[in-house]
Amino acid sequence: MEENKTVELEKRPRVISVFSSKGGVGKTTTSTNIAYNLSQFGYKCLVIDFDPQNNASIALNVDYGQLGEIDDPIDGTPNIGSILFPYLVKGRTNTFSASHIAKVIQRPTYVVKEMQKDENGKVIFGKWGEEQKEFGFDILPAIGMDLSLCELSFTMDTAFINQHLPNSRALLASVVDIIKKRFDYDFIIIDCCPSLGILNMNALNASDYLIIPTSMDYFAINGVKQTISRLEDIKKFTPNFKIIGVLKQMFQSKRMVDTAISGILENDFDINDIGYIFETPIPDSIEARKSSIEGRLLSQKPKDKAAIAYRKVTQELLERIACLESEEE
């Protein structure tokens, strides 16, 4: 696989969910770094933060004050919850409009704040950089409380939902369909929450492809098994998505336990059943933790080993999509 060489795909929007039933396995890091690399390859990308923890919004320094004023279930701050919630509770279908969605989408920026040491050797932050730079892709941000209210509202036995929302799994798909038709995105990346609840059922229903990241610990591997087992059942209701691959995170080839767990992962899954494991694992990197503190993405440190791995994974992702779509023709 040649670095910096992209695959030519047919021009149309594609939706990828980054999903695992276990937390702490690198979903947000994967979502944002793949979006960054796709944008570097010339693709126009949108990240949808669909996790009540709203880590993607935090990682991308979302400035809610820059967004247009729209009705919101709590405090008037626009986010993905402010699109969904009025529809769930009041039947306000006008929340599903391109103009409404456009007010929520943000072009995130960053300024770098380098870590330094003072005269006593204590690690401190230096001054923030003065120049604001764009990450190169957009985000539809989240506020945790608003999304949690949406999740609760999905379960409400209201006359409106019974009459107008018989399939509560399709709500996000309705929003994504508008984005596909009215916005010129090549890729929409959904950063999912760590559960198999109604929010993720919505994400999967809106998706074409699915990436499952996993860290190198035994509980995470068991989480992958459980996730894939449940996905087979979920496909009865949301049959359109395909698993594009399992991505090994925080991997160190010199750690015996990592190679042992990697072997378990590779031996337990049938390549023909679930897709297959990405060839390139994401190595453990101190820069991943530093970059989040500094207000930028790991992939913006192009010489770091994990940043190099994410570029390779993004290229491999494009190749896999091209292969799957050629088989459908």
Protein Blocks (a to p, Z undefined) as FASTA:
>chain_A
ZZhiacdddddddddddddfbehiopmmmmmmmmmmmmmnopacddddfbfklmmmmmno
pafklpccdddfklopacfklmmmmmmmnopaklmcfklmmmmpccdddddddddddfko
pacdddddfbdcdehiacddddfklmmmmmmmmmpccfklmmmmmblmlmmmmmmmmmmm
mpccfbdcddddddfbfklmmmmmmpmbdcddddddfklmmmmmmmmmmmmmmmmmmmmb
ccfbdcdehiafklmklmmmmmmmmmmpcfklnopadfbdcdddfklmmmmmnopafklm
mkbmklmmmmmmmmmmmmmmmmmmmmmZZ
